[in-house]
Amino acid sequence: MASTRPGQRKLQILQALAAMLEQPKGEKITTAALAAHLAVSEAALYRHFASKAQMYEGLIDFIESSVFGVINQIVEKEERGVAQAHAILTMLLNFAASNPGMTRVLIGDALVGEDERLQLRMNLFYDKVELACKGALRLAVTQGHGTEDDVPARASLLVSYVTGRWHRFAKSGFRQNPAEGTGVQLSLLLAG
């Protein structure tokens, strides 16, 4: 890596890690392999991150800030609850399609064998996504769509649908776009 600012170097490391996660075989990434990919020493990686877990935390930070930043925009702009839920789900599917390496973090594949706090953090991410879906569905109830009793089950179903599409995308070697053909499916899931 050429001479760069420290923050930029960290970003380069995270981008390289994300790019390596895009490999369809999905093998475990070692710091040695990451260092070789960047043509630097492992020590150079550890000057920017104390551990590989911190590198994955950097990717999770990116996922959270990206996803929840857009969810907040959707909630602010869209007044209809069903449309909010539809937009949130569509965004989640498109995020994965645009970031295949991040999809392996989202579904936990990349975190197997890593520090368990990383998977716990992803579990909290899922909880927050489900909470956003509940908010949209509760708004929809006030607008005459569905019942309050259905909100928790429906929100759980919507998150399960998205994670299922993410898994299928990753397991297909990133060939099956998770957002493709979901318009009718989302309409069916949000009907009622």
N, C-alpha and C positions, 0 to 999 in steps of 0.2 A: 504494500500500500504506500502510495506516495505521501509526502508530508501533508497532513490535514489537521484541522482543528480537532480537539479531543471529542467534542460532541458529535462531530461528523464521523470520526473513526468508530464510535460506538454504533452509530446508525449503519455504517458499512458492515460491521460485524453482524448486526441483527438482520440486515438485508441478505447477507450471505447465508445465515442460518435459515431464513425463510425460503431462500432459493433452494437450498439443499433439501428442505422438507418437501419440496415439490416433486422430488424423484418418486415415481410411481411405486417402486418396490418398498419404500417406507422403512428402510433400515435405520437402526439406532445411529444417531450422529454423535461422534466422539469429538472432543476438543482437538485431538490430533488431526482428524479429517477436516474440521472447520478451519484450523490453522493452515493446513495444506491448500485448501480451497482458496484461501485469501493470500497465500504465499507469504505467511508470516510465521513466527514461532508461537508456540502455545503461551509462552511467557508474555508475548505481546497481547494476546487475548486477555490474560489475567491482569494486565495493567488497566483494563477498562471494566472488567467484570470480575468479581471475587470468585465466581463459580459459574458452572454451566447453568445451574438453576436460575441465577440472576439474568442470564441471557434469555432464558425462556420467560422469566418475569417481564423482561422488556417487550417480548412479543405479546404477552398477555395484556400489558399496559396499552400497546398499540391497538389491540382488538377492542378492549373496553372503551378507550377514548373514541375510537372510530364509531363503533356500534351505538354507544349510548349518546354520543354527540348527535348522530342522525336521528335516533329515537326521540330525543328532546325536540329536534326541529320538526319532526312529524307531528308530535303532540301539540306543539305551538301552532302549526299551520292548519292542521286538519281538524275540523269541528265535529265530524261524524265519527262515532266510535268504531263502526264496522270498517270504514275506510282507513282509520288509524291502524287497526289490527292488520288489515290487508297490506298496508304500506310497510309496517314493521316486519311482517313475515317475508314480503318480497325483498326488502332490503337485506335481511339476514341471509336469504338464499343467494342474492346477487353478491354479497360480500364474500361468501365462500367461493363463488364462481370466479371472482376477480382475484382471490388470494388463496390459491390451492394449498400452499404450504401452511398457511394459517388454519386451514380446515383441519389439518392433522393435529393442531393444537386444540382447536375447538372440540374435536371428538375424543381427545385424550390419547390418541395413538402415539404422538410425539412425546408424551409425558410418562409413558410406561417405563418403569425403572428409574425415574428421576425422583427428586424430592417430593414427598407426598403432599406438601403444602401447595404445590402447583396444581394438582388435581382438585384439592379443596377450593382453591381460588376459581377454577373453572366451574366447580359446582355452584359457587356463589354467583358466577356470571349467569348460569342457567336460571338460578332463582330470580335474579334481577330481570332477565328477559321475560320470565313467566309473570313477574309482577307488572311489567309494562303491558303485557297482553291482558292481564286482569283489569288494569286501568282502562284500556281501550274498550274491553267488553262491558265493564260497568257503565261507561259512558253510553255504550250502545243500548244497554238496558234502559237508561233514562230516556232514550230516544225511541223506545218501543220495540227494541230488538232483543229477544231472548228474555230469560229470567235471571234474577240475582243468584238463585240456587245453582244455575248451570255454569256460572262464571269460573269457579275453580277447576271444574272438570274440563271445561272447554279450553281454558288457558293451558292446562297440562297437556291436553291433546294437541294443541297448536305447537307447543315447544317440542313435543315428541315427533310430530310431523317434520318439523324443520331439521331436527337432529337426525332423523332417519334419512332425509334427503342428503344431508352432509355426509353421513356414513356411506351411502350409496355412491356419492361422488368420489370420495377417497378410495373406496374399494374397487371402483372401476378404473383406477389409475388416472383419475381426473378427466375421464373421457365423457362421463354422463353429467352434463351440466345440471346442477341442482335446481336452477330456476326454470329450466325448460319445461313448458307444458303445465305449469302449476296454476295458471289462471283459473281453470275450471275446478281444480282440486281445492284451491283456497276458497272459491265461491261456495263450494259444497260444505267445507269445514266451517265457514262463517254464516251459512244459511240458518234461518230459524228464528 
